[in-house]
Amino acid sequence: MESLPDIPLPSTIRSRFVENINGLRMHVLEAGFETRGRPCLLLLHGFPELAYSWRKVMPQLAEAGYHVIAPDQRGYGRTTGWDANYDGDLTPFRLTNVVRDALGLVAAFGHATVDAVIGHDFGSPVAGWCALLRPDVFRSVALMSAPFAAPPSLPFNTADAPAKPQPEDPVHRELASLPRPRKHYQWYYSTREANDDMHRAPQGVHDFLRAYYHHKSADWKDNKPYPLQSWSAGELAKQPTYYVMDLAKTMPETVAAEMPDGAAIAANRWLPDSELAFYSAEYARTGFQGGLQWYRCGTSGAFNAELQIWSGKTIDVPSCFISGKQDWGTYQRPGVYEAMQKSTCTRMLSVHLVDDAGHWVQQEQPEQVSHLLLEFLQKSRASR
C-alpha cells in the first residue's frame, strides 16, 4: 500500500493493520490496548463513514475498562483485499460474509466473546446479524440509527397452494410517477453511475461530504422525523431528498442545495473542516464503490434465500437502540422501528432518541452516546 498520512486521532487511540481476516488486510482503530484481559467491544461504522467515525466515543469506552476495536469495514478506507469493480462478484459483500469479517477480527485479537457489538447506520444490520447468528460470541448488541429488520420470511404453507411469484415492488414506478418525480436513494446507490457521481462530484469530494453530513444532521433544521404509515410512494416522499431524491438529480446535486455557508462550517464543532478533511481524502483515494456494493446486495434481493435460513429467528441477547431525535433513519422503513422493539429483539433493554442529533449521533453527541452505551453495558451484564 502507498504511504498514507497519519490519522488525526486522540493519543489514546492507535491505528494498525491486522492481516488475513477472511481475505482482508483490515485497518483497525484500537483503544484500551495498554493492558491485557479487558472485555472487548466491537464498533462497526456505516456509509459514507470509516472507523474514524468512532474517534469521539472510543476513549470513554476504553477508560471504562474495555478493549475497543473499530475496523474500516470491507469496502472502506484502508482495509484492502476487496474488489471495487461494479461488474465483479458481489458475494463477498453479503451480510453473512461481513459477519464472518467481524468474527474473524475479534478472534484475531484473542477474544472468544465480545461484551457488545455496536453498529451505526449500515453497521447496525451487521451488528444485529452478528448477535443473531452467534449470540455465544456477541453477548449484547447496540443498534444505532438503523432499526434492525427481522430475517426475511420463508414461503409458508405452500404444499397444497404453491406460492405465487413475488411481484415486482411497484413503489419505484409510483415514486417516478409522482407530480414531483422521485427515486429511493438505496436504489440510486445501486446504479452503475452512483460512484462516479460522488467520486467526481462537481463541487469536489470534500464539499460533497460537507453538504451530505450537514443535510442529515441536526444542523439542518428541517429534519423533523415522524413515523410513516406505509411503504408507499406518497408516504416515502415525505422524507427529505437525501432519502427520497428528485428523480433527475444525483446525490451531489441533491445535497448541494443544502450546502452550509462559510460561517456555519466555521462554527461546526462536531465535524470541523480539519476532521472532515480526513474523510474526504480517504474517499477521494478509494472512491465510494466498496460501500455501495452493500446497497447492491440489499436491493438486488440476490442473497435473501441465504438469509431465509434464519426466518423467524429473533435477537435474544440484551439489546438497545440509540438514534438522533432529528434522524429520519429511525423511520425510513415504515414499521421496522416498532417491530424491532415488539418482536425482533426479545431483550430490548433501552431505546433512546438523542436530542440535538441527526443521523451522525455518535459524532454529533459523543458524550451522551458514550454515557448511554456504558449504561447499557452495565444493564446488560446485570441481566445475564
Secondary structure, 3 states (H helix, E strand, C coil): CCCCCCCCCCCCEEEEEEEEECCEEEEEEEECCCCCCCCEEEEECCCCCCHHHHCCCHHHHHHCCCEEEEECCCCCCCCECCCCCCCCCCHHHCHHHHHHHHHHHHHHCCCCCECEEEEECCHHHHHHHHHHHCCCCECCEEEECCCCCCCCCCCCCCCCCCCCCCCCCCHHHHHHCCCCCEEEHHHHHCCCCHHHHHHCCCCHHHHHHHHHHHHCCCCCCCCCCCCCCCCCHHHHCCCCCCCEEECCCCHHHHHHCCCCCHHHHHHCCCCCHHHHHHHHHHHHHHCCHHHHHHHHHHHHCCCHHHHHHHCCCCECCCEEEEEECCCHHHHCCCCHHHHHHHHHECCEEEEEEECCCCCCHHHHCHHHHHHHHHHHHHHHHHHC
